[in-house]
Amino acid sequence: MYPENYRYTKEHEWVLVEGGTGTVGITDHAQEELGDIVYVDLPKVGTHLEQGKSLGSVESVKAVSDIFSPVSGEVSEVNESLAAAPETINKDPHGDAWLVKLRLSNADEAAALMDAAAYDAYIAEKA
């Protein structure tokens, strides 16, 4: 269910590392818990993010939730399509609904995150 090549946080974010770039999003579990997403607040290109710090928020019909950066880096791209269609997160959280792309400051941070099997076990344990 969760892509094997992604790394996951206990706050339900994911990162896909490709070379020096990290693509960040929220997990299918997170979007299910949130319900229908109606708004996404994302940082501007050039913003420096620190691992574990807020990078923005998602607003659903239930609540507003902070999104925490799974890795440190500088925002190189923001998924602008989410401004017009935030519900994409509910439909494709591990694909088209990525949030930001970062130029990684420390690629080793991603290696310390959970792999898909560990994340799946973590969710099962919390259920």
Secondary structure, 3 states (H helix, E strand, C coil): CCCCCCEECCCCEEEEEECCEEEEEECHHHHHHHCCEEEEECCCCCCEECCCCEEEEEEECCCEEEEECCCCEEEEEECCHHHHCCCHHHHCCCCCCCCEEEEECCCHHHHCCECHHHHHHHHHHHC
